[in-house]
């Protein structure tokens, strides 16, 4: 061996000496195991991941302490948002019955009635000011309950998750002739009458029944009298000798029936859950509520960390609901491609279903803006029920401003078999806009409402009536956003085939 060869061999040994001195465990890492897989990158987790909640760090897929904290905070936040959006129907019905109870309309006892119609002093989601409202809350923990319904009314019975139970009156099984409705609680095994009642077995304990008594020829007193003479609520055990029915006039009373938009919402939801069977909603929803601490038979007592997260979550959830209602990204909500009018049902059934899909944003849209789920609203037939169209923007897509003046024309003939109405609502509360006008709107039964020469009707909205238009004017409030519901009672075929289109609100400069 030459000297040169010896020097090369010595240099090679020196170069590889550090590798020979490495621990056997490190050498093993570089060598493929005998049983090795071809692991695709898509199932691996990098050591560092940048996300919308910050940098997430891992040791070979194992999250460090800071990452664990971030993701659990995010998980609880997300579930808090979803609990608001999903739990809204339950909190809404609870809010109605709690509000009614505070003004003396107790569950299973009194019946509330607007003897002088509804006005802005009472906070309800999008009520009208043209019909007499009759509202009662029932708790089937006391056993089956009977409702005696008068003739000629219209409305639904709703369960504790604001689901449809039955219509009463014109679209119900009594077909407007009046009758006795018997609500049977979950798990009830007692005897029931064989005839004389429209019997409904329900999934929940708490319910609200509300219907409208229509005013004919401006005679509110007759509509009220028909209700007071015939409406009753009592237990099945009292059916042989029902007690005297007490009514509470809620017209002009200041009270609130609308669910909260802050942390108190979760307390309302918890109260609703505690009052019902554990399975009053599906298992997935039970699990969602439980994941933020709302669980049947358990106190809702979030610690400081969880409460702070829920305070944040409900703020985002409330903003989400408002975006879904007033800036929907679902084209199915629009009645017409070239108009601002939209629907609370967004092309879905009264169960917010479209085929096999539960359309979640449609459910949020309805329950944040309105109450009273019934097939009669979602699938109305010409000449029956009611049709509803909402507008919150003018013809240029700008939100309606209470400090500005707008006009809108309903082309002739207006497709309403009975009558039509406009009502204005507060952008904040979704209840009637507070103004100096009691009705917060107008309707076609009012003598002061005048048609144009061609039979169309132009209505003006603004802080002050244009000269000569006082009878066709709806007052709005400077500094307030507002929206309006156009109601058609007994809508006719041109409404359904869309051959009739109301104008948009036009800003009057």
C-alpha positions as a printed NumPy array, in Angstrom:
array([[   0.   ,    0.   ,    0.   ],
       [   1.419,    3.339,   -1.011],
       [   1.756,    6.233,    1.378],
       [  -0.923,    8.089,   -0.615],
       [  -3.399,    5.206,   -0.189],
       [  -2.694,    5.009,    3.489],
       [  -3.379,    8.736,    3.892],
       [  -6.712,    8.422,    2.02 ],
       [  -7.839,    5.476,    4.184],
       [  -6.887,    7.348,    7.359],
       [  -8.852,   10.438,    6.206],
       [ -11.907,    8.308,    5.464],
       [ -11.813,    6.747,    8.923],
       [ -11.517,   10.159,   10.535],
       [ -14.458,   11.506,    8.457],
       [ -16.8  ,    8.661,    9.429],
       [ -15.624,    8.393,   13.013],
       [ -18.387,   10.768,   14.399],
       [ -21.063,    8.598,   12.784],
       [ -19.546,    5.447,   14.27 ],
       [ -19.594,    7.114,   17.67 ],
       [ -23.381,    8.091,   17.471],
       [ -25.695,    6.203,   19.821],
       [ -27.316,    3.16 ,   18.304],
       [ -30.781,    4.695,   18.857],
       [ -30.009,    7.662,   16.585],
       [ -28.565,    5.411,   13.938],
       [ -31.771,    3.384,   14.097],
       [ -33.872,    6.464,   13.36 ],
       [ -32.202,    6.863,    9.979],
       [ -32.678,    3.256,    9.103],
       [ -36.098,    2.19 ,    7.834],
       [ -37.89 ,   -0.284,   10.084],
       [ -38.392,   -3.723,    8.677],
       [ -42.149,   -3.141,    8.764],
       [ -42.382,    0.372,    7.378],
       [ -45.394,    2.023,    5.748],
       [ -45.546,    4.492,    2.912],
       [ -47.045,    7.318,    5.018],
       [ -48.678,   10.066,    2.908],
       [ -48.065,   13.659,    4.019],
       [ -51.826,   14.249,    4.221],
       [ -52.183,   12.141,    7.367],
       [ -49.195,   13.657,    9.149],
       [ -49.127,   16.746,   11.374],
       [ -46.232,   19.188,   10.931],
       [ -44.371,   20.316,   14.033],
       [ -45.55 ,   23.901,   13.431],
       [ -48.944,   24.853,   11.959],
       [ -50.113,   28.435,   11.395],
       [ -53.898,   28.891,   11.857],
       [ -56.533,   31.55 ,   12.519],
       [ -56.183,   30.865,   16.266],
       [ -52.403,   31.234,   16.216],
       [ -49.358,   28.995,   15.928],
       [ -49.911,   25.359,   16.904],
       [ -46.846,   23.332,   17.928],
       [ -46.366,   19.554,   18.101],
       [ -43.686,   17.033,   18.948],
       [ -44.155,   14.35 ,   16.309],
       [ -47.933,   14.943,   16.302],
       [ -48.298,   15.483,   20.057],
       [ -49.673,   18.975,   20.924],
       [ -47.776,   21.052,   23.443],
       [ -49.524,   22.651,   26.435],
       [ -50.108,   26.014,   24.757],
       [ -51.631,   24.336,   21.714],
       [ -53.946,   22.256,   23.902],
       [ -55.192,   25.427,   25.607],
       [ -55.784,   27.206,   22.304],
       [ -57.763,   24.391,   20.716],
       [ -59.964,   23.762,   23.752],
       [ -60.716,   27.473,   24.019],
       [ -61.617,   27.428,   20.338],
       [ -63.725,   24.277,   20.705],
       [ -65.706,   25.735,   23.606],
       [ -66.118,   29.009,   21.723],
       [ -67.408,   27.244,   18.614],
       [ -69.833,   25.159,   20.626],
       [ -71.025,   28.289,   22.412],
       [ -71.807,   29.874,   19.04 ],
       [ -73.613,   26.748,   17.854],
       [ -75.537,   26.428,   21.112],
       [ -76.939,   29.928,   20.537],
       [ -77.909,   29.244,   16.932],
       [ -79.298,   25.78 ,   17.667],
       [ -80.823,   26.564,   21.053],
       [ -82.607,   29.706,   19.884],
       [ -86.013,   28.022,   19.373],
       [ -86.048,   26.727,   22.965],
       [ -84.881,   30.034,   24.459],
       [ -87.405,   31.907,   22.336],
       [ -90.387,   29.889,   23.563],
       [ -89.114,   30.107,   27.142],
       [ -88.831,   33.885,   26.706],
       [ -92.43 ,   34.144,   25.495],
       [ -93.835,   32.22 ,   28.458],
       [ -91.625,   33.945,   31.033],
       [ -92.595,   37.337,   29.678],
       [ -96.281,   36.449,   29.754],
       [ -95.949,   35.101,   33.296],
       [ -94.404,   38.372,   34.483],
       [ -97.574,   40.254,   33.49 ],
       [ -99.916,   37.75 ,   35.112],
       [-100.499,   35.247,   32.314],
       [ -99.417,   32.145,   34.234],
       [ -98.914,   28.743,   32.649],
       [-102.114,   26.624,   32.649],
       [-104.103,   29.471,   34.192],
       [-104.694,   32.794,   32.455],
       [-105.101,   33.637,   28.777],
       [-103.501,   36.804,   27.456],
       [-105.426,   38.882,   24.932],
       [-104.745,   42.173,   23.138],
       [-108.154,   43.764,   23.645],
       [-106.944,   46.978,   22.024],
       [-104.515,   45.337,   19.574],
       [-100.718,   45.214,   19.849],
       [ -98.378,   48.209,   19.937],
       [ -94.674,   48.916,   20.4  ],
       [ -94.848,   48.963,   24.195],
       [ -94.948,   45.148,   24.241],
       [ -91.824,   43.428,   22.933],
       [ -92.678,   40.489,   20.677],
       [ -90.905,   39.208,   17.581],
       [ -92.655,   40.743,   14.544],
       [ -96.277,   40.892,   15.736],
       [ -98.988,   42.645,   13.779],
       [-101.234,   45.501,   14.873],
       [-104.332,   44.554,   12.882],
       [-105.655,   41.445,   14.638],
       [-106.499,   40.502,   18.22 ],
       [-103.809,   38.195,   19.662],
       [-104.728,   35.414,   22.062],
       [-101.752,   33.82 ,   23.866],
       [-101.508,   31.082,   26.483],
       [ -98.701,   28.923,   27.889],
       [ -99.159,   25.322,   28.962],
       [ -97.104,   23.03 ,   31.195],
       [ -98.036,   19.366,   30.761],
       [ -96.186,   18.376,   33.925],
       [ -99.665,   18.795,   35.427],
       [-101.07 ,   16.23 ,   32.988],
       [-103.065,   16.525,   29.74 ],
       [-104.47 ,   19.995,   29.029],
       [-107.548,   21.042,   27.078],
       [-107.896,   24.151,   24.912],
       [-111.355,   25.305,   23.865],
       [-110.804,   27.262,   20.653],
       [-113.406,   29.764,   19.39 ],
       [-114.678,   30.042,   15.83 ],
       [-112.936,   31.979,   13.083],
       [-109.44 ,   32.228,   14.56 ],
       [-106.047,   31.296,   13.085],
       [-102.816,   30.134,   14.738],
       [-100.577,   27.274,   15.9  ],
       [ -99.652,   25.331,   19.017],
       [ -95.855,   25.058,   19.5  ],
       [ -93.782,   22.759,   21.701],
       [ -90.828,   23.719,   23.917],
       [ -88.441,   23.72 ,   20.936],
       [ -90.88 ,   25.904,   18.966],
       [ -91.798,   22.945,   16.796],
       [ -95.204,   22.683,   15.193],
       [ -97.732,   20.648,   17.176],
       [-101.033,   21.59 ,   15.549],
       [-102.843,   24.417,   13.878],
       [-106.072,   25.647,   15.428],
       [-108.896,   27.502,   13.771],
       [-109.145,   28.113,   10.034],
       [-106.139,   25.974,    9.065],
       [-106.553,   23.476,   11.924],
       [-108.67 ,   20.342,   12.137],
       [-111.656,   22.361,   13.384],
       [-111.549,   24.339,   10.064],
       [-112.587,   27.543,   11.779],
       [-115.641,   26.048,   13.451],
       [-114.023,   25.94 ,   16.896],
       [-113.388,   22.87 ,   19.006],
       [-111.595,   21.203,   21.887],
       [-107.878,   20.404,   21.573],
       [-106.315,   17.913,   23.981],
       [-102.537,   17.994,   24.48 ],
       [-101.082,   14.782,   25.935],
       [ -97.614,   14.91 ,   27.562],
       [ -94.738,   12.536,   26.775],
       [ -95.004,    9.154,   28.486],
       [ -98.611,    9.639,   29.582],
       [-100.3  ,    6.259,   30.152],
       [-103.673,    7.332,   31.596],
       [-107.087,    7.038,   30.01 ],
       [-108.076,    9.469,   27.272],
       [-111.516,   10.358,   25.901],
       [-112.504,    8.477,   22.749],
       [-114.25 ,   11.366,   21.046],
       [-115.045,   15.058,   21.326],
       [-111.42 ,   16.237,   21.142],
       [-108.672,   16.843,   18.623],
       [-105.987,   14.829,   20.436],
       [-102.281,   15.52 ,   20.004],
       [ -99.447,   13.596,   21.696],
       [ -96.452,   15.861,   22.132],
       [ -92.736,   15.48 ,   22.866],
       [ -92.376,   18.221,   25.48 ],
       [ -93.953,   19.589,   28.635],
       [ -94.08 ,   23.292,   27.83 ],
       [ -96.066,   24.791,   24.976],
       [ -97.392,   28.064,   23.727],
       [-100.667,   28.386,   21.863],
       [-101.439,   31.642,   20.142],
       [-103.948,   32.587,   17.565],
       [-105.349,   35.671,   15.923],
       [-108.979,   36.757,   16.077],
       [-109.743,   38.835,   13.017],
       [-111.344,   42.256,   13.27 ],
       [-114.296,   42.748,   10.924],
       [-115.303,   46.256,    9.826],
       [-113.163,   47.81 ,   12.556],
       [-115.189,   46.1  ,   15.306],
       [-112.441,   45.06 ,   17.723],
       [-114.905,   44.564,   20.584],
       [-116.79 ,   41.812,   18.735],
       [-113.6  ,   39.901,   18.035],
       [-112.63 ,   40.167,   21.713],
       [-116.091,   39.111,   22.844],
       [-116.02 ,   35.979,   20.676],
       [-112.74 ,   34.951,   22.296],
       [-113.81 ,   35.664,   25.859],
       [-117.093,   33.834,   25.405],
       [-115.502,   30.678,   23.986],
       [-111.769,   30.369,   24.735],
       [-110.856,   28.171,   27.693],
       [-107.801,   26.361,   29.066],
       [-108.031,   23.663,   31.744],
       [-106.694,   20.245,   32.68 ],
       [-108.358,   17.07 ,   31.422],
       [-109.112,   16.238,   35.059],
       [-111.25 ,   19.401,   35.19 ],
       [-113.059,   18.732,   31.906],
       [-116.394,   17.844,   33.538],
       [-116.581,   21.189,   35.342],
       [-113.981,   23.589,   33.902],
       [-113.036,   26.507,   36.151],
       [-113.953,   30.056,   35.21 ],
       [-111.464,   31.322,   32.668],
       [-109.439,   34.413,   33.545],
       [-108.179,   36.746,   30.817],
       [-105.42 ,   39.352,   31.055],
       [-105.498,   42.324,   28.696],
       [-101.895,   42.782,   27.533],
       [-102.542,   45.69 ,   25.152],
       [-100.294,   48.639,   25.966],
       [ -98.368,   46.76 ,   28.66 ],
       [ -94.589,   47.175,   28.751],
       [ -92.993,   43.74 ,   28.926],
       [ -90.521,   41.576,   27.03 ],
       [ -90.93 ,   38.141,   25.431],
       [ -87.736,   38.122,   23.317],
       [ -84.758,   35.921,   24.218],
       [ -81.503,   37.534,   25.311],
       [ -78.518,   38.256,   23.039],
       [ -75.93 ,   38.222,   25.838],
       [ -74.739,   35.636,   28.387],
       [ -78.24 ,   35.495,   29.89 ],
       [ -79.274,   33.588,   26.752],
       [ -77.483,   30.482,   28.053],
       [ -79.309,   30.809,   31.379],
       [ -82.614,   30.966,   29.49 ],
       [ -81.623,   27.907,   27.484],
       [ -80.677,   26.052,   30.662],
       [ -84.044,   26.861,   32.25 ],
       [ -85.781,   25.49 ,   29.156],
       [ -83.701,   22.287,   29.254],
       [ -84.366,   21.706,   32.965],
       [ -88.138,   21.9  ,   32.417],
       [ -88.209,   19.209,   29.746],
       [ -87.523,   15.49 ,   29.347],
       [ -83.832,   14.857,   28.688],
       [ -84.599,   13.809,   25.11 ],
       [ -86.899,   16.687,   24.133],
       [ -84.406,   17.374,   21.336],
       [ -82.258,   14.888,   19.432],
       [ -79.167,   13.326,   21.019],
       [ -76.777,   15.453,   18.962],
       [ -78.367,   18.643,   20.265],
       [ -78.498,   17.306,   23.833],
       [ -74.76 ,   16.698,   23.487],
       [ -74.105,   20.168,   22.106],
       [ -75.853,   21.826,   25.041],
       [ -74.096,   19.509,   27.518],
       [ -70.702,   20.368,   26.01 ],
       [ -71.012,   23.941,   27.349],
       [ -72.446,   22.861,   30.72 ],
       [ -76.199,   22.863,   30.011],
       [ -77.363,   19.425,   31.047],
       [ -80.624,   18.072,   32.409],
       [ -80.481,   17.667,   36.205],
       [ -77.149,   19.524,   36.54 ],
       [ -76.574,   23.135,   37.601],
       [ -75.295,   25.45 ,   34.881],
       [ -72.27 ,   26.957,   36.62 ],
       [ -69.457,   27.834,   34.182],
       [ -66.147,   28.809,   35.75 ],
       [ -64.522,   32.163,   35.009],
       [ -62.711,   30.835,   31.929],
       [ -65.816,   29.254,   30.423],
       [ -68.032,   32.238,   31.173],
       [ -65.594,   34.579,   29.434],
       [ -65.588,   32.298,   26.4  ],
       [ -69.405,   32.16 ,   26.32 ],
       [ -69.68 ,   35.938,   26.641],
       [ -67.512,   36.174,   23.521],
       [ -69.355,   33.328,   21.791],
       [ -72.812,   34.81 ,   22.246],
       [ -71.628,   38.146,   20.836],
       [ -70.359,   36.439,   17.683],
       [ -73.427,   34.189,   17.495],
       [ -75.767,   37.168,   17.756],
       [ -73.865,   38.944,   14.98 ],
       [ -74.083,   35.753,   12.932],
       [ -77.855,   35.554,   13.351],
       [ -78.22 ,   39.203,   12.327],
       [ -76.123,   38.622,    9.205],
       [ -78.2  ,   35.56 ,    8.302],
       [ -81.427,   37.568,    8.64 ],
       [ -80.47 ,   40.924,    7.154],
       [ -77.648,   39.986,    4.744],
       [ -78.414,   36.412,    3.734],
       [ -76.035,   34.688,    1.34 ],
       [ -78.763,   32.194,    0.407],
       [ -80.397,   33.233,   -2.862],
       [ -83.378,   31.011,   -2.017],
       [ -84.512,   33.583,    0.549],
       [ -85.346,   36.067,   -2.206],
       [ -88.841,   36.19 ,   -3.63 ],
       [ -87.67 ,   37.894,   -6.819],
       [ -84.201,   38.185,   -8.403],
       [ -84.703,   41.922,   -9.009],
       [ -86.273,   42.894,   -5.663],
       [ -85.169,   43.223,   -2.038],
       [ -88.092,   41.205,   -0.608],
       [ -87.161,   37.994,    1.188],
       [ -88.834,   35.141,    3.024],
       [ -88.518,   33.8  ,    6.56 ],
       [ -88.785,   30.255,    5.21 ],
       [ -86.12 ,   30.432,    2.485],
       [ -87.692,   27.786,    0.259],
       [ -87.889,   25.145,    2.982],
       [ -90.613,   23.319,    4.886],
       [ -91.938,   24.351,    8.287],
       [ -89.323,   21.952,    9.701],
       [ -86.615,   23.872,    7.777],
       [ -86.039,   20.814,    5.606],
       [ -85.078,   20.683,    1.951],
       [ -85.115,   17.051,    0.937],
       [ -82.857,   15.195,    3.36 ],
       [ -81.178,   18.423,    4.496],
       [ -81.978,   20.479,    7.58 ],
       [ -81.196,   23.98 ,    6.335],
       [ -79.54 ,   25.377,    9.442],
       [ -79.33 ,   29.018,    8.401],
       [ -83.017,   28.942,    7.441],
       [ -83.886,   27.818,   10.963],
       [ -81.778,   30.624,   12.431],
       [ -83.317,   33.194,   10.092],
       [ -86.843,   32.28 ,   11.109],
       [ -86.387,   31.997,   14.863],
       [ -84.278,   35.143,   15.204],
       [ -86.876,   37.178,   13.356],
       [ -90.237,   35.549,   14.008],
       [ -92.358,   33.081,   15.969],
       [ -95.129,   30.671,   15.036],
       [ -93.976,   27.723,   12.952],
       [ -96.758,   26.172,   10.898],
       [ -97.089,   24.381,    7.553],
       [ -99.771,   26.934,    6.694],
       [ -97.044,   29.578,    6.438],
       [ -94.476,   27.5  ,    4.562],
       [ -96.891,   25.87 ,    2.118],
       [ -99.886,   28.172,    1.946],
       [-102.617,   27.608,   -0.62 ],
       [-104.293,   30.329,   -2.667],
       [-107.131,   31.901,   -0.748],
       [-106.053,   30.553,    2.657],
       [-103.694,   31.51 ,    5.477],
       [-101.204,   34.357,    5.168],
       [ -98.187,   35.293,    3.077],
       [ -95.241,   37.252,    4.462],
       [ -92.511,   39.229,    2.705],
       [ -89.733,   41.162,    4.467],
       [ -87.684,   44.111,    3.282],
       [ -84.811,   45.722,    5.178],
       [ -83.171,   47.555,    2.246],
       [ -84.203,   50.099,   -0.348],
       [ -84.114,   49.608,   -4.111],
       [ -80.364,   50.336,   -4.152],
       [ -79.586,   47.757,   -1.475],
       [ -79.071,   50.268,    1.341],
       [ -80.474,   49.564,    4.798],
       [ -83.694,   51.442,    5.519],
       [ -82.994,   54.547,    7.625],
       [ -85.636,   55.951,    9.981],
       [ -84.47 ,   59.497,    9.325],
       [ -85.205,   59.318,    5.581],
       [ -88.387,   59.196,    3.528],
       [ -89.318,   56.322,    1.218],
       [ -92.27 ,   55.415,   -0.939],
       [ -93.45 ,   52.073,   -2.212],
       [ -96.23 ,   51.12 ,   -4.609],
       [ -98.25 ,   47.906,   -4.561],
       [ -99.46 ,   47.34 ,   -8.136],
       [-103.126,   46.629,   -8.8  ],
       [-104.77 ,   44.284,   -8.252],
       [-103.152,   43.437,   -4.909],
       [-103.506,   39.634,   -4.493],
       [-105.078,   39.479,   -1.027],
       [-108.454,   37.814,   -0.657],
       [-109.052,   39.402,    2.743],
       [-106.716,   42.357,    3.271],
       [-103.069,   43.387,    3.217],
       [-100.899,   45.264,    5.709],
       [ -97.505,   46.865,    6.298],
       [ -95.871,   46.82 ,    9.733],
       [ -92.509,   48.405,   10.594],
       [ -90.07 ,   46.76 ,   12.997],
       [ -87.062,   47.936,   14.982],
       [ -83.729,   46.654,   13.668],
       [ -82.583,   45.974,   17.226],
       [ -85.564,   44.221,   18.794],
       [ -87.374,   42.879,   15.681],
       [ -90.462,   44.119,   17.536],
       [ -92.649,   47.039,   16.505],
       [ -90.814,   50.292,   15.836],
       [ -91.368,   52.842,   18.603],
       [ -93.04 ,   55.915,   17.111],
       [ -96.024,   58.168,   17.828],
       [ -98.199,   55.975,   15.606],
       [ -99.955,   53.272,   17.605],
       [-100.281,   50.755,   14.771],
       [ -96.632,   50.968,   13.591],
       [ -98.054,   50.457,   10.122],
       [-101.283,   50.458,    8.171],
       [-103.601,   48.059,    6.392],
       [-106.135,   48.049,    3.609],
       [-109.114,   47.996,    5.992],
       [-108.376,   51.527,    7.224],
       [-110.707,   54.112,    5.662],
       [-107.9  ,   56.658,    5.38 ],
       [-105.833,   54.455,    3.046],
       [-106.446,   55.664,   -0.518],
       [-105.718,   53.898,   -3.784],
       [-104.284,   55.518,   -6.908],
       [-106.426,   55.99 ,  -10.014],
       [-105.288,   52.654,  -11.457],
       [-106.087,   50.76 ,   -8.238],
       [-102.5  ,   50.538,   -7.056],
       [-101.598,   51.842,   -3.612],
       [ -98.584,   54.006,   -2.762],
       [ -97.444,   54.088,    0.864],
       [ -94.958,   56.538,    2.344],
       [ -92.494,   55.796,    5.166],
       [ -90.559,   58.474,    7.008],
       [ -90.368,   60.733,   10.078],
       [ -93.044,   63.103,    8.707],
       [ -95.973,   62.592,    6.366],
       [ -95.675,   64.156,    2.913],
       [ -98.342,   66.804,    2.367],
       [-101.655,   65.207,    1.465],
       [-100.424,   61.653,    2.163],
       [-101.248,   61.413,    5.865],
       [-103.6  ,   58.452,    5.369],
       [-100.998,   56.48 ,    3.386],
       [ -98.08 ,   57.238,    5.696],
       [ -96.171,   55.05 ,    8.175],
       [ -93.977,   56.891,   10.667],
       [ -90.316,   55.981,   11.24 ],
       [ -87.783,   57.252,   13.77 ],
       [ -84.572,   59.172,   12.985],
       [ -81.483,   57.322,   14.148],
       [ -83.191,   53.936,   13.933],
       [ -82.805,   51.19 ,   11.381],
       [ -86.067,   49.506,   10.449],
       [ -87.542,   46.792,    8.32 ],
       [ -91.043,   46.025,    7.166],
       [ -93.29 ,   43.013,    6.756],
       [ -95.844,   42.999,    3.968],
       [ -98.654,   40.62 ,    4.895],
       [-101.241,   39.29 ,    2.482],
       [-104.188,   37.621,    4.191],
       [-105.733,   34.887,    2.005],
       [-103.068,   35.433,   -0.707],
       [-104.211,   34.757,   -4.268],
       [-102.604,   32.953,   -7.196],
       [-100.601,   35.928,   -8.57 ],
       [ -98.65 ,   35.924,   -5.302],
       [ -97.767,   32.257,   -5.652],
       [ -96.851,   32.267,   -9.34 ],
       [ -94.886,   35.52 ,   -8.829],
       [ -96.736,   37.288,  -11.62 ],
       [ -97.431,   40.056,   -9.082],
       [ -94.444,   41.946,   -7.675],
       [ -94.471,   44.729,   -5.086],
       [ -92.089,   47.591,   -5.777],
       [ -89.012,   48.108,   -3.647],
       [ -88.74 ,   50.971,   -1.158],
       [ -87.595,   54.033,   -3.117],
       [ -85.636,   56.747,   -1.347],
       [ -87.287,   60.135,   -1.781],
       [ -84.507,   62.702,   -2.104]])
